[in-house]
């Protein structure tokens, strides 16, 4: 990877068209040994099913935000932030998949560290 990295929120309308790429990313990460809660054997179909049955409904329902990083025109990583966290819970759940150090290079880890900052903007 050598090109510029762009990071942005993927909308619920855009997500269905990206499920194949996200499934392939998840598959590649699991097969590379990423410690993200999946174990081998893990197929590309398993990766696609995760995005289709778990992430897509949560994004469409407004309970989760999904950021994707693109480099050289392809999805290089993703971060999810659950924003439907109960008010009495101190933190929201965050899931990172992929990112080949893109999070650190682009400062996205810091940008997604505080769920309160987004919640206060989205609830007003």
Order of alpha helices (4+ residues) and beta strands (2+ residues): beta-alpha-alpha-alpha-alpha-beta-beta-beta-alpha-alpha-alpha
